[in-house]
Amino acid sequence: MKTDVTQALVAEHRLILRMITLLERNAPRTAIGDYVDWQFYLDGVDFIRNYADRFHHAKEEDVLFTALVRNGMPRENSPVAAMLMEHDQGRAFVLNMDTAVQKTLDGFPGLQITIAENALAYSALLRDHIGKEDDILYPLAERVLPEALRGEILEAYLRAEGRTDSEFSERYRKLVERYEQE
């Protein structure tokens, strides 16, 4: 029986999808002026940058994707290249959303639609992206990665997780739960 190297990543996707659902719920309300809790967007940007990107995407990019390339998958014109491109697209939407929220907090009016559009564009991109990873790339990785690499991959995940404090994941889970209860 092979050691599963994508199970933890799939579990992290579940929390990321819960945040995406919150963005999808609140962004349309922001666009029409019915939801102006800027702290939600600041917390959402923090969640995306730290949990989804630095914590989760780092494990994908630095560990899983690297292992796939080392095992023969091309880095260019491949599923790995497509996933990396989408990570960068997501970062651009988050930067635009954050910039618009910061300007709003600085007193610039009329940026609600910009905030909403970038939140929804990020959500649509990531929802599709996670589907491709969970349904195509991760099952492929489970089929092609040799057992000899799997322990090394799991150890690298643990090292990446070790760069965060012990409460890191729990803090972001509680953040999502708090906004879910609004």
C-alpha positions in Angstrom: 0.0 0.0 0.0 1.4 3.4 -1.0 1.7 6.2 1.5 -0.8 9.0 0.6 1.0 12.3 -0.2 -2.0 14.4 -1.0 -4.4 13.7 1.8 -3.2 16.7 3.9 -3.4 19.0 0.9 -7.0 17.9 0.2 -7.9 18.5 3.9 -6.4 22.1 3.6 -8.5 22.7 0.5 -11.6 22.1 2.6 -10.8 25.1 4.8 -9.8 27.2 1.8 -13.1 26.4 0.1 -15.0 27.5 3.3 -13.2 30.9 3.0 -14.1 31.1 -0.7 -17.7 30.5 0.2 -17.6 33.4 2.6 -16.1 35.7 -0.1 -18.8 34.5 -2.5 -21.5 35.3 0.1 -20.2 38.7 1.1 -18.8 40.2 -2.2 -22.1 40.6 -4.0 -23.4 42.4 -0.9 -20.4 44.6 -0.8 -20.8 45.5 -4.5 -24.3 46.9 -3.8 -23.3 48.6 -0.5 -25.0 46.1 1.9 -21.8 44.7 3.4 -19.1 47.1 4.4 -17.2 45.0 7.0 -13.7 45.9 5.8 -12.2 43.8 8.6 -13.7 40.7 6.9 -11.7 41.5 3.8 -8.5 42.3 5.8 -8.9 38.9 7.5 -9.7 37.2 4.2 -6.5 38.6 2.6 -4.6 37.5 5.7 -6.1 34.0 5.5 -5.3 33.7 1.8 -1.8 35.1 2.0 -0.8 33.1 5.1 -2.9 29.9 5.1 -3.7 29.3 1.5 -0.5 30.7 0.0 2.5 30.6 2.4 1.3 27.5 4.2 -0.7 25.4 1.6 0.7 26.6 -1.8 4.2 26.5 -0.5 3.8 22.7 0.2 2.5 22.3 -3.3 5.0 24.4 -5.0 8.1 23.6 -3.0 7.4 19.9 -2.3 4.7 18.1 -4.4 5.2 19.9 -7.7 9.0 19.7 -7.3 8.7 16.0 -6.7 6.5 15.6 -9.8 9.1 17.4 -11.9 11.9 15.4 -10.4 10.0 12.3 -11.3 9.7 13.2 -14.9 6.7 15.6 -15.3 7.8 18.6 -17.5 7.9 21.9 -15.6 6.7 23.8 -18.7 3.5 23.0 -20.6 2.3 20.7 -17.9 -0.2 20.5 -15.2 2.4 21.8 -12.8 2.9 24.9 -15.0 -0.8 25.5 -15.2 -1.2 25.2 -11.4 1.7 27.6 -10.8 0.2 30.1 -13.3 -3.1 30.0 -11.5 -1.4 30.5 -8.1 0.1 33.7 -9.6 -3.3 34.8 -11.0 -4.8 34.3 -7.6 -2.1 36.4 -5.9 -2.9 39.2 -8.4 -6.6 39.2 -7.5 -5.7 39.2 -3.8 -3.3 42.1 -4.2 -6.0 44.1 -6.1 -8.6 43.3 -3.4 -6.2 44.3 -0.6 -5.2 47.5 -2.3 -8.9 48.5 -2.8 -9.7 47.7 0.8 -6.7 49.7 2.0 -7.7 52.7 -0.1 -11.3 52.5 1.1 -10.0 52.6 4.7 -7.9 55.6 3.7 -11.1 57.4 2.7 -11.2 56.8 -1.0 -14.8 56.2 -2.0 -16.4 54.0 -4.6 -14.1 50.9 -4.5 -16.7 48.4 -3.3 -17.2 47.0 -6.8 -13.4 46.6 -7.3 -13.2 44.8 -4.0 -16.2 42.5 -4.9 -14.9 41.8 -8.4 -11.5 40.7 -7.2 -13.0 38.7 -4.4 -15.3 36.9 -6.8 -12.6 36.5 -9.5 -10.3 34.9 -6.9 -13.1 32.7 -5.6 -14.0 31.4 -9.1 -10.3 30.8 -10.0 -9.6 29.0 -6.8 -12.8 26.9 -6.8 -11.9 25.7 -10.3 -8.2 25.3 -9.4 -8.9 23.2 -6.3 -11.2 21.0 -8.4 -8.4 20.4 -10.9 -5.9 19.6 -8.1 -8.3 17.3 -6.2 -9.7 15.5 -9.2 -6.8 15.4 -11.7 -3.4 16.4 -10.4 -3.5 14.8 -6.9 -4.8 11.4 -8.2 -2.1 11.6 -10.9 0.6 12.3 -8.3 -0.7 9.3 -6.2 -0.3 7.1 -9.3 3.1 8.2 -10.5 5.2 9.1 -7.4 7.3 6.1 -6.3 7.1 5.0 -2.7 10.8 5.9 -2.2 9.9 9.6 -2.6 6.8 9.6 -0.4 8.4 9.6 3.0 10.7 12.5 1.8 7.6 14.4 0.6 5.7 13.9 4.0 8.9 15.0 5.9 9.1 18.1 3.8 5.4 18.9 4.5 6.2 18.6 8.3 9.2 20.9 7.9 7.0 23.4 6.1 4.4 23.2 8.8 7.1 23.5 11.5 7.7 27.1 10.2 4.4 28.0 11.7 3.4 28.1 15.4 1.4 25.3 16.9 -1.8 27.3 16.8 -1.5 28.4 13.2 -4.1 26.1 11.5 -6.5 26.3 14.5 -6.4 30.1 14.4 -7.4 30.2 10.7 -10.1 27.5 11.3 -11.6 29.6 14.1 -11.4 32.8 11.9 -13.4 31.0 9.2 -15.9 29.7 11.7 -16.4 33.1 13.2 -17.4 34.6 9.8 -19.5 31.6 9.0 -21.6 32.4 12.1 -22.4 36.0 10.9 
